[in-house]
């Protein structure tokens, strides 16, 4: 890299200029997006003051678009009983959040998703998935197996995504992100590990992607082509026989043809390879303490070290795979995965990615981007201990380190 400090400063300033999101009508003030990261900031499913303050702080810290994580599209789409879903009560709270983020100079997106079989929500009428699957996550809650979705189930889920999208647009959200990764329902359709169907929705990647793409198509039709719809998509599941990079390229091209605004490239399967998407330390002690029952805590203590694989962290760890998608498509791509420095940002943008998404550096220090822009720091002090994951299930996500 050219070490001329004036040239480097000029380049980083380019990252802080306004940029249009795909072909939508939305302009962001810079190239940075706060990745949707589960916040755990709600009371009985209703967003609380902490959630508003969290995203207002991120907006003040310089992100162009801050993303609220896991907006379940129905009560049955929640992974557990008290999780937020899009209904009258949550919309009332979210409307104020949107207003305050706008006052702070930011834009805000909601991530829309359905858990599929990854659920321990005892209030759910039925646990849905592409196929009948064993649900290790919910087994100790009495939810051992999913129901293979029929046509009625498929149509109901599409309606829930569309209804939620229209409602969120109506209260002022600037964009929406449809979660098609990380092993949730739409990802379960894409992955051959969880999609064992023999009909038009299983088998080839054309068939496995049919239902997820129909969700995106119907949402775009409902909100209009100028309203930005992003899709979070796995580069790979990180598992042998799972959704592959070749599958990702195929689906990315189809999303481009549908008129999707941008793709957020990620990876990993929450129920099978959770740290593939994050890398770094596994905070097993805290995860055990957060278990919802003694049975769950004992199970995690005995088998956690054996079943939770550790992945070493390195800067820009998804870049090699993401470049393959960049070379194959023209759609706006949002890179996420290990960006934690000025150099890392410049490497991603110079590689042709349109936007950079960050999570842990901003959880550690919400002012990280302002400091990068002003030349006050070169690199995040986040040490990838991943204790912030433990805090999600306590009083809400936060860094346990000093950000100074």
C-alpha positions as CSV (number, residue, x, y, z in Angstrom):
1,X,0.0,0.0,0.0
2,X,1.2,3.5,-0.8
3,X,2.4,5.0,2.6
4,X,2.0,8.6,1.4
5,X,0.0,10.0,4.4
6,X,-1.7,12.7,2.3
7,X,-2.8,10.3,-0.4
8,X,-4.1,7.9,2.3
9,X,-6.0,10.6,4.1
10,X,-7.6,11.7,0.9
11,X,-8.7,8.1,0.2
12,X,-10.2,7.6,3.6
13,X,-12.1,10.9,3.2
14,X,-13.7,9.5,0.0
15,X,-15.2,6.9,2.1
16,X,-17.0,9.6,4.1
17,X,-18.7,11.2,1.1
18,X,-22.4,10.7,0.2
19,X,-23.3,7.6,-1.7
20,X,-26.5,6.2,-3.3
21,X,-27.6,2.8,-2.2
22,X,-28.0,0.8,-5.4
23,X,-30.6,2.2,-7.7
24,X,-32.9,3.1,-4.8
25,X,-33.8,6.7,-3.9
26,X,-31.7,6.5,-0.7
27,X,-28.4,8.4,-0.3
28,X,-26.2,7.6,2.7
29,X,-23.8,10.2,4.1
30,X,-20.9,7.8,3.7
31,X,-19.9,4.2,2.9
32,X,-20.5,2.7,6.4
33,X,-23.3,0.6,7.7
34,X,-23.7,-0.7,11.2
35,X,-24.4,-4.4,10.7
36,X,-27.5,-5.8,12.2
37,X,-26.3,-7.4,15.5
38,X,-28.8,-8.8,18.0
39,X,-29.2,-6.1,20.6
40,X,-31.4,-7.8,23.3
41,X,-32.9,-4.4,24.2
42,X,-36.6,-4.9,24.7
43,X,-39.1,-5.5,27.4
44,X,-41.5,-8.4,26.7
45,X,-40.9,-8.0,23.0
46,X,-41.3,-4.3,22.9
47,X,-38.2,-2.2,22.1
48,X,-37.0,-0.2,25.1
49,X,-35.2,3.1,25.6
50,X,-31.9,1.3,25.5
51,X,-32.5,0.3,21.9
52,X,-33.2,3.8,20.8
53,X,-30.2,5.2,22.6
54,X,-28.0,2.5,21.1
55,X,-28.9,3.4,17.5
56,X,-28.9,7.2,18.1
57,X,-25.4,6.9,19.5
58,X,-24.3,4.9,16.5
59,X,-25.8,7.6,14.2
60,X,-23.9,10.3,16.1
61,X,-20.8,8.2,15.8
62,X,-20.8,8.5,12.0
63,X,-22.5,5.5,10.4
64,X,-24.5,6.2,7.3
65,X,-27.1,3.5,8.0
66,X,-27.7,1.8,11.3
67,X,-29.4,-1.6,11.2
68,X,-31.8,-3.0,13.9
69,X,-31.4,-6.7,14.2
70,X,-33.9,-9.5,14.1
71,X,-37.3,-8.0,13.4
72,X,-39.4,-11.2,13.5
73,X,-42.2,-11.0,10.9
74,X,-44.7,-12.8,13.2
75,X,-45.1,-14.1,16.7
76,X,-44.2,-17.6,15.5
77,X,-41.1,-16.2,13.7
78,X,-39.4,-15.5,17.0
79,X,-36.5,-17.7,18.3
80,X,-37.9,-17.3,21.9
81,X,-41.0,-16.0,23.5
82,X,-40.0,-12.4,24.5
83,X,-38.2,-11.5,21.3
84,X,-39.4,-8.5,19.3
85,X,-41.7,-9.0,16.4
86,X,-43.4,-6.5,14.1
87,X,-46.8,-5.7,15.6
88,X,-48.7,-2.6,16.9
89,X,-46.7,-2.3,20.1
90,X,-43.3,-2.7,18.6
91,X,-44.2,-0.3,15.7
92,X,-45.2,2.4,18.2
93,X,-41.8,2.2,19.9
94,X,-39.9,1.9,16.6
95,X,-41.5,5.0,15.2
96,X,-39.9,7.1,18.0
97,X,-36.5,5.4,17.4
98,X,-36.6,6.3,13.7
99,X,-37.4,9.9,14.5
100,X,-34.5,10.2,16.9
101,X,-32.0,8.5,14.6
102,X,-33.0,11.0,11.9
103,X,-32.6,13.9,14.3
104,X,-29.1,12.5,15.0
105,X,-28.2,12.7,11.3
106,X,-28.5,9.0,10.5
107,X,-30.6,6.6,8.5
108,X,-32.1,3.4,9.9
109,X,-32.9,-0.1,8.6
110,X,-34.8,-3.0,10.0
111,X,-33.6,-6.6,9.5
112,X,-36.6,-8.8,8.8
113,X,-36.4,-12.5,9.5
114,X,-38.1,-15.7,10.5
115,X,-36.3,-18.2,12.7
116,X,-37.6,-21.4,11.0
117,X,-36.8,-24.4,13.1
118,X,-34.1,-22.6,15.2
119,X,-36.6,-21.9,18.0
120,X,-37.3,-22.5,21.6
121,X,-40.5,-20.3,21.5
122,X,-43.1,-22.4,23.3
123,X,-45.8,-19.9,22.3
124,X,-45.3,-20.7,18.6
125,X,-48.3,-22.6,17.1
126,X,-45.8,-24.7,15.1
127,X,-42.1,-24.7,14.3
128,X,-41.6,-24.4,10.6
129,X,-38.8,-25.4,8.3
130,X,-38.3,-26.6,4.7
131,X,-38.3,-30.2,6.0
132,X,-38.9,-32.1,9.2
133,X,-35.7,-31.4,11.2
134,X,-34.3,-32.1,14.6
135,X,-34.2,-28.9,16.6
136,X,-31.3,-29.2,19.1
137,X,-31.7,-25.6,20.1
138,X,-35.3,-26.1,21.3
139,X,-35.1,-29.8,22.2
140,X,-34.9,-29.1,26.0
141,X,-37.9,-26.7,25.7
142,X,-40.0,-29.5,24.2
143,X,-39.6,-28.4,20.6
144,X,-37.7,-31.3,19.2
145,X,-38.8,-31.3,15.6
146,X,-40.0,-28.9,12.9
147,X,-43.0,-29.2,10.6
148,X,-42.2,-29.4,6.8
149,X,-43.9,-26.3,5.3
150,X,-46.8,-26.8,3.0
151,X,-48.2,-24.4,0.5
152,X,-50.4,-22.6,3.1
153,X,-47.3,-22.2,5.3
154,X,-45.3,-20.8,2.5
155,X,-47.9,-18.2,1.5
156,X,-48.4,-17.2,5.2
157,X,-44.7,-16.5,5.6
158,X,-44.6,-14.4,2.4
159,X,-47.6,-12.4,3.6
160,X,-45.9,-11.8,7.0
161,X,-42.7,-10.5,5.3
162,X,-44.8,-8.2,3.1
163,X,-47.0,-7.0,5.8
164,X,-44.0,-6.2,8.1
165,X,-42.2,-4.4,5.3
166,X,-45.1,-2.2,4.4
167,X,-45.7,-1.3,8.1
168,X,-42.1,-0.4,8.7
169,X,-41.9,1.7,5.5
170,X,-45.0,3.6,6.7
171,X,-43.4,4.6,10.0
172,X,-40.4,6.1,8.4
173,X,-37.7,3.4,8.1
174,X,-35.2,4.3,5.4
175,X,-34.4,0.7,4.3
176,X,-35.1,-2.9,5.1
177,X,-32.8,-5.9,5.2
178,X,-34.2,-9.4,4.5
179,X,-32.3,-12.0,6.4
180,X,-31.4,-14.8,4.0
181,X,-28.4,-16.1,6.0
182,X,-27.1,-17.5,9.2
183,X,-29.3,-20.5,9.3
184,X,-32.7,-18.8,9.8
185,X,-35.7,-19.9,7.7
186,X,-34.8,-18.4,4.3
187,X,-31.2,-19.7,4.8
188,X,-32.6,-23.1,5.7
189,X,-34.3,-23.3,2.3
190,X,-31.0,-22.4,0.6
191,X,-28.9,-24.9,2.4
192,X,-28.9,-28.5,1.3
193,X,-28.2,-29.5,4.9
194,X,-31.6,-28.4,6.0
195,X,-33.6,-28.5,2.8
196,X,-34.5,-32.1,2.0
197,X,-37.6,-31.4,-0.1
198,X,-38.4,-33.4,-3.2
199,X,-40.7,-30.8,-4.8
200,X,-40.1,-27.5,-6.6
201,X,-38.5,-26.0,-3.5
202,X,-35.7,-28.6,-3.0
203,X,-32.8,-30.1,-4.8
204,X,-31.0,-27.8,-7.2
205,X,-30.0,-24.3,-6.3
206,X,-32.7,-23.0,-8.6
207,X,-35.3,-24.9,-6.5
208,X,-33.7,-24.2,-3.1
209,X,-33.7,-20.5,-3.8
210,X,-37.2,-20.3,-5.2
211,X,-39.0,-19.5,-2.0
212,X,-36.5,-17.0,-0.6
213,X,-36.4,-15.2,-3.9
214,X,-40.2,-15.1,-4.0
215,X,-40.2,-13.4,-0.5
216,X,-37.8,-10.8,-1.8
217,X,-39.8,-10.3,-5.0
218,X,-43.1,-9.8,-3.2
219,X,-41.5,-7.4,-0.7
220,X,-40.0,-5.3,-3.5
221,X,-43.3,-5.2,-5.3
222,X,-45.1,-4.1,-2.1
223,X,-42.8,-1.3,-1.1
224,X,-41.9,-0.1,-4.6
225,X,-38.6,-0.3,-6.6
226,X,-37.1,2.9,-5.3
227,X,-37.3,1.8,-1.6
228,X,-34.1,0.1,-0.7
229,X,-34.2,-3.6,0.0
230,X,-31.0,-5.2,1.1
231,X,-30.5,-9.0,1.6
232,X,-28.1,-10.6,4.0
233,X,-26.7,-13.7,2.3
234,X,-24.2,-16.3,3.3
235,X,-21.0,-16.6,1.3
236,X,-20.9,-20.1,2.7
237,X,-22.5,-22.0,5.6
238,X,-19.0,-22.9,6.8
239,X,-20.1,-26.6,6.8
240,X,-19.4,-29.5,4.6
241,X,-22.3,-30.1,2.2
242,X,-23.9,-26.7,3.1
243,X,-24.7,-23.6,1.0
244,X,-21.6,-23.0,-1.0
245,X,-19.8,-20.1,-2.6
246,X,-21.0,-21.2,-6.0
247,X,-24.6,-21.2,-4.6
248,X,-24.0,-17.7,-3.3
249,X,-22.9,-16.4,-6.7
250,X,-25.9,-18.0,-8.3
251,X,-28.3,-16.4,-5.8
252,X,-26.6,-13.1,-6.0
253,X,-27.1,-12.9,-9.7
254,X,-30.8,-13.6,-9.2
255,X,-31.1,-11.0,-6.5
256,X,-29.5,-8.5,-8.9
257,X,-32.1,-9.4,-11.6
258,X,-35.0,-8.9,-9.1
259,X,-33.9,-5.3,-8.4
260,X,-32.5,-5.8,-4.9
261,X,-30.6,-2.7,-3.8
262,X,-27.6,-4.4,-2.2
263,X,-26.4,-7.7,-0.8
264,X,-24.7,-7.9,2.6
265,X,-22.2,-10.8,2.3
266,X,-21.8,-12.8,5.5
267,X,-21.5,-16.5,6.5
268,X,-22.1,-19.2,9.0
269,X,-25.0,-21.1,10.4
270,X,-26.2,-20.0,13.9
271,X,-27.2,-23.5,15.0
272,X,-24.2,-25.3,13.6
273,X,-21.2,-22.9,13.0
274,X,-22.0,-19.7,14.9
275,X,-18.4,-18.4,15.2
276,X,-17.7,-18.9,11.5
277,X,-19.4,-15.5,11.1
278,X,-17.5,-13.7,13.8
279,X,-14.1,-15.4,14.6
280,X,-12.1,-14.9,17.8
281,X,-12.7,-16.2,21.3
282,X,-15.6,-18.3,22.4
283,X,-17.1,-16.8,25.7
284,X,-18.3,-20.2,26.9
285,X,-18.4,-19.4,30.6
286,X,-20.9,-16.6,30.0
287,X,-22.9,-18.6,27.5
288,X,-23.3,-21.3,30.1
289,X,-24.3,-18.8,32.8
290,X,-27.0,-17.4,30.4
291,X,-28.6,-20.9,29.9
292,X,-32.3,-20.7,30.4
293,X,-32.4,-23.9,32.6
294,X,-30.1,-26.0,34.6
295,X,-30.4,-28.8,32.0
296,X,-29.3,-26.4,29.3
297,X,-26.4,-25.1,31.4
298,X,-25.2,-28.7,32.2
299,X,-25.5,-29.7,28.5
300,X,-23.5,-26.6,27.4
301,X,-20.9,-27.3,30.1
302,X,-20.4,-30.9,29.0
303,X,-20.7,-30.6,25.2
304,X,-20.1,-26.9,24.4
305,X,-16.3,-27.3,24.1
306,X,-16.8,-30.2,21.7
307,X,-19.5,-28.8,19.5
308,X,-18.7,-25.1,19.3
309,X,-15.8,-24.7,16.8
310,X,-13.3,-21.9,17.2
311,X,-12.2,-19.9,14.2
312,X,-9.1,-17.7,14.4
313,X,-9.7,-14.0,13.7
314,X,-7.8,-12.2,11.0
315,X,-8.6,-8.8,9.4
316,X,-11.0,-8.9,6.5
317,X,-11.5,-12.6,6.9
318,X,-14.2,-13.0,4.3
319,X,-12.4,-11.0,1.6
320,X,-11.2,-13.9,-0.5
321,X,-14.7,-15.4,-0.9
322,X,-16.4,-12.0,-1.3
323,X,-14.2,-11.1,-4.2
324,X,-15.6,-14.0,-6.1
325,X,-19.1,-12.5,-5.8
326,X,-17.7,-9.1,-6.7
327,X,-16.2,-10.4,-9.9
328,X,-19.4,-12.2,-10.9
329,X,-22.0,-9.4,-10.2
330,X,-22.6,-5.7,-10.6
331,X,-25.1,-5.3,-7.8
332,X,-24.0,-3.1,-4.8
333,X,-22.2,-5.3,-2.3
334,X,-21.8,-4.6,1.4
335,X,-18.7,-6.2,2.8
336,X,-18.7,-7.5,6.4
337,X,-16.1,-9.6,8.2
338,X,-13.1,-8.4,10.2
339,X,-12.9,-4.7,9.2
340,X,-11.2,-3.0,12.1
341,X,-8.8,-0.4,10.8
342,X,-8.2,2.4,8.3
343,X,-6.1,0.1,6.2
344,X,-8.8,-2.5,6.3
345,X,-11.4,0.0,5.1
346,X,-9.3,1.1,2.2
347,X,-8.5,-2.4,1.2
348,X,-12.2,-3.3,1.0
349,X,-13.3,-0.2,-0.9
350,X,-10.3,-0.4,-3.3
351,X,-11.4,-4.0,-4.0
352,X,-14.6,-2.7,-5.5
353,X,-17.1,-3.2,-2.6
354,X,-19.6,-0.4,-2.4
355,X,-20.2,-0.3,1.4
356,X,-18.5,-1.5,4.5
357,X,-20.5,-3.0,7.4
358,X,-19.0,-3.1,10.9
359,X,-20.3,-4.5,14.2
360,X,-17.8,-5.2,17.0
361,X,-15.5,-2.1,16.4
362,X,-18.7,0.0,16.8
363,X,-20.0,-1.9,19.8
364,X,-16.6,-1.4,21.4
365,X,-16.5,2.3,20.5
366,X,-19.5,3.9,18.8
367,X,-17.2,6.9,17.9
368,X,-14.8,4.6,15.9
369,X,-15.7,6.0,12.5
370,X,-15.5,9.7,13.6
371,X,-12.0,8.9,15.0
372,X,-10.9,7.2,11.8
373,X,-12.2,10.1,9.7
374,X,-10.4,12.7,11.8
375,X,-7.2,10.7,12.0
376,X,-7.3,10.2,15.7
377,X,-6.9,6.4,15.5
378,X,-5.7,3.8,12.9
379,X,-7.2,0.7,14.4
380,X,-10.0,-0.5,16.7
381,X,-9.0,-1.7,20.2
382,X,-11.6,-4.5,20.1
383,X,-9.8,-7.7,21.0
384,X,-12.5,-10.1,19.7
385,X,-13.1,-11.6,23.1
386,X,-16.8,-11.8,22.0
387,X,-18.1,-11.1,25.6
388,X,-20.5,-8.7,23.9
389,X,-22.4,-11.8,22.7
390,X,-22.9,-12.8,26.3
391,X,-24.3,-9.3,27.1
392,X,-27.0,-9.7,24.5
393,X,-28.8,-12.1,26.8
394,X,-28.3,-10.0,29.9
395,X,-29.2,-6.3,29.8
396,X,-28.4,-5.7,26.2
397,X,-25.4,-5.8,23.9
398,X,-22.3,-3.8,25.1
399,X,-18.6,-4.0,25.2
400,X,-17.0,-5.0,28.5
401,X,-13.7,-3.3,27.6
402,X,-12.7,0.3,28.1
403,X,-13.1,2.1,24.7
404,X,-10.6,4.8,25.6
